[in-house]
Amino acid sequence: MDVIGQIGRYLTLFGIWDAVDILIVAYIVYKLIAFSRRTNAGQVIKGIVLLLLIAQVSSLLGLNLLNYLLVNTMQLGLLALVVLFQPELRKAFERFGVKLFSQFSFDRTEDVSELEHAILQTVDACKNLSWSRTGALIVFERELLLDNIIRTGTALDSKVTSELLKNIFYPKAPLHDGALIIQKGRIAAAGCMLPLSGNTSLSKQLGMRHRAGVGMSENSDAVVVVVSEETGSVSVAIGGMLKRHLAPETLEKLLRNELMPKSEESKRNNVFTYFFTHKKVNRNEE
């Protein structure tokens, strides 16, 4: 009865902010687990948990010297982890800040028609590039700016047209070997260098163009369209995931869903559900 009474007293003291506190901690733990699964941090986190358990046991057993060494080692180890995983932490904070504050940003209505035009022209170009088996790599910038990637190529600042895209990726064209960046519905640059993905689980059949597309989607929130030079198949990389063998209609629908501004009602729902949902694109979907 004493236990039941204590539980009852705790429940009477439980308030709305306690629930918020628990949800925040649960979300942080969930993100840490997801982070460890996407990177090579899984084994490191297991080692940290093991050290924490050993430190706790040594404290309970009165092993003062061992406890002292472990506690001080872990304090230095935290600094080492920050340095070791600096790129991953930077990307995580960038994504978090963009996703959180973009929910309250104003619509850029002046860009909508141009963006829609860019999507339609890209789909038309990819249909022709796929038929001729001409390799292409097209990156649509979203919230995270790609200025550092744009600087690696040749600046263009031109309207997106199907003919221009096909000419840029023509095998003998000077800019065909790099990536093309579309920023705010316009071609910002071509011949750009993208980071390659370090994901070892990617199919061995995928070449450097696909690995660059996946790598770009891992390092930003960009939507990357890839046309295979070997097979002519069209793929889209989002968030490190690759959706392959897309028909033109599917490609258009996917680009519209990912790039076109959402309605005000959808934005309000996104604010509420952001911490509870995680949209993925199936990597191996045929």
N, C-alpha and C positions, 0 to 999 in steps of 0.2 A: 504493500500500500504506500510505503514511503516513496518508492520509485515512481509509482503512478502520480503521487502528489507532486513530486519534483517536476515530472514531465508536464503536468498541468500548469504549474507556476511558470515554467519556461514558455509554454504556449501563450499564456496571458501577457507575457512581456514581449512576445514576437510581434514586430511591427512591419510596416510596408518597407521601411529602409533596410530592415534585416533581410527581407526577400530580395531587394535590389542588390544588396551586398553579396548574397549567395549566388545570384545570377551572374554578376560581374566576375566573381571568382571562377565559377563554372565555365564561363565563356573564355577566360584567360587560359584555363587548363586545357579546354578543347582546342584553342588555337595553338598552344604549345605542342600538343600531341600531333595536330595536323602539320605544324612546322617541322617536327622531327621526322614525320613520314615523307615529306616532300624533299628533304635535304639529307645530308649525311650526319645529321645531329642526333639520330636515334641512339647510336651506341654511346655517344658522349653523355646524353641525358641518363641512360641506364647507369653509366659509371658514377654520375653525380648522385643519383638516388641511392646507389650502393654505399657511397662514401657517407652520405647523410645518415643512413641506417647504422653504419659502423660507428660513426661519431656518437649517435644517440645511445647505442649499446655500451660503448666505452664509458660514457658519462654515468650511466646507471650502475655499471660494475665498479666504478671508481678507478678506472684506468686513466689517471690524470695526464700522464705524459703522452699517451697515444691520443687522447682527446684533444690535448693542446696542439699537437702536431697536425691533426686532421682539420681542426677549426681554422688554424692559421693558413694551412695549405689551401683550403677551399676559398678563403678570402682573396688570396692571390689568384686562384684559379678563375674566379669570376671576372677579374680584369682580363685574363688571358682569353676567356670565352668571348668577351665583347670584341676583342681584337680579331679573334679567329673567325667569328661569324659576322663581322662588320658588314659585308655586302648583303647578306640575307636579312640582317636587322634593318638596314637602311631601306631595302625594298619593302619589307613588312610595314615600316612606319609610313613610307610613301603611299602604299596602297590603302592603309587605314585612314590616313588623313584625307586622301582624295575621295574615298567612298563615303566617309562621314560627312564632309563639308559639301560635296557635290549635291547632296540631297537638298540643300538649302540655297543652291545657286540659282541665278535667274536664267531662263531659257535664252539661247542665242537664236532668236527667230530669224534673224537675217541670214543665218548660215544653213537653215533647214532645206531650202529649195536647192541650194548648191550642193549640199551633202547628198540629197536624194538623187540629183543628177549624176553625181560622182558614183553612187552605188549602181545605178542603171548602166552607166557607161563601162564600169568595171566588169559587171556581169557579162555584158555584150562582148567585151574584149577577151575575157577568160574563155568564153564559148569558142571564139575563133582561135585563140592560142592553144586551147585543148585539142581542137581538131587538127591543127598543124603541128602539134607536139612541140611547141615552143615554150621553154622554161620561163617562168615569171615569178616575181616576189614582190607583193604589194602590201604595204603597211598602212593601216588606217590609225592615225593618232586619236586618242580619246582624251582623258583628263591629264594623264602624265605626259608632260612635254617631252618631245624627242629631239630637242635642239642639238644635243651632243651627237646623235646619230645623223641628223641632217648635215652637220658640218663635215662629215666624212665623205659626202658625195658632192654632186654638182647642183647648185641651187637653180630652180626653174621658175617657181611661182606662176604656174599656168593653169588654165581651166582643164578639167579632166574630160578627155574625149577618148572614145574607143580607138580611133585611128592613131592618136598620139601614143597611147599605151602599147599598141601593137608595134609601132615604129621604134619605141624605146627598147622593147624586148626582142626586136629582130636580131638574130644571132650575130650579124656583122655590125650592128650598131655599137658605138663606143660605150654606151651606158647599160648594155643588156646584162652584164654579169653581176650587177649589184641589185640592191633593193630600191623600190620606189616608195616614197613617203607621201601620203595624202594627209594634209593638215587643213582642218576647217573646210573640207570639200574641195580643196585645190591641191595640185601637185606642188609640193614644197621642194623636193629634190629627187634626184635619181642617181644610180650608181653608188648607193650608200652601203656601208659595211655593217652587218648585224652580228651580235654575239652568238656563238654557237651554243647549243644546249649540251649540258654535261650529263643528261639523263641517259643512263646505260640501259634502260628498259625499252628504249625506242627500237622499232624494227630495224634489222640490219639492211633491209631493202631500201630504207630511206637514205637519200643522198644529202649532200652538204646544204642544198637549198632548203630542204625540209627541216634539217637540224637548225639552220639559221632562223627559220620562221618560228619554230618552237622556242628557241633561245630568246628571240625577241619578245614573245608572249610571256616567257618566264620572267623577264627583266622589266616588264611594263604591263600596262593594261591594254595595250594595242591589240587590234584585230588584224591578223596577218593572213593574206590569201596567197596560196602557193600553187603554181601550175607545174606539174612534173614534165620534165623534158623527155624522160624515157617512156612514160605511159600516157601522158596527156591528161591524167586525172587531176581534178581540182580539189584542194584541201584548204581548210581554215584552221589556224592555230589560235587558241584563246586560253589564257591562264596556264600555259604549259601543256595543254591538252590539244590533240590533233584530231579533227574530224575529216575523214577522207572520202574520196569518190563521190563528190557532190554534183548533182545535176544543176543546171542553170537556175531552175526555179527554187531549188533548195538553197542554193548560194544566195540568191536575192533575198529570200525570206530570212535567212540567218543574218545577213548584213543589216537588213532593216531592223531586226529585233535587237541587235547589239549596238547599232550606231545611231539610229534615229531617236530624237528626244522622246522621253516618256510623258504621258499625260500627267496633269497635276494630281489626279486621284492615285495614279500609280506611284508617283513620288511620295505621297503621304504614306502609302502602304509600305514602300521601301524603307522609310525611316523607322517604321514599327518593326518590320521583319528583318532588318539588316543583320541583327545579331543572332538570328535563328535560321538563316538560310544560307546556302552556299551553292551557287549555280556552277555546274561543271559540263563540259562537252566530252562525250565519250571518245576516248582516244582511238579505240579499235573498231568503232562502228563502221560497218561496211555499207 
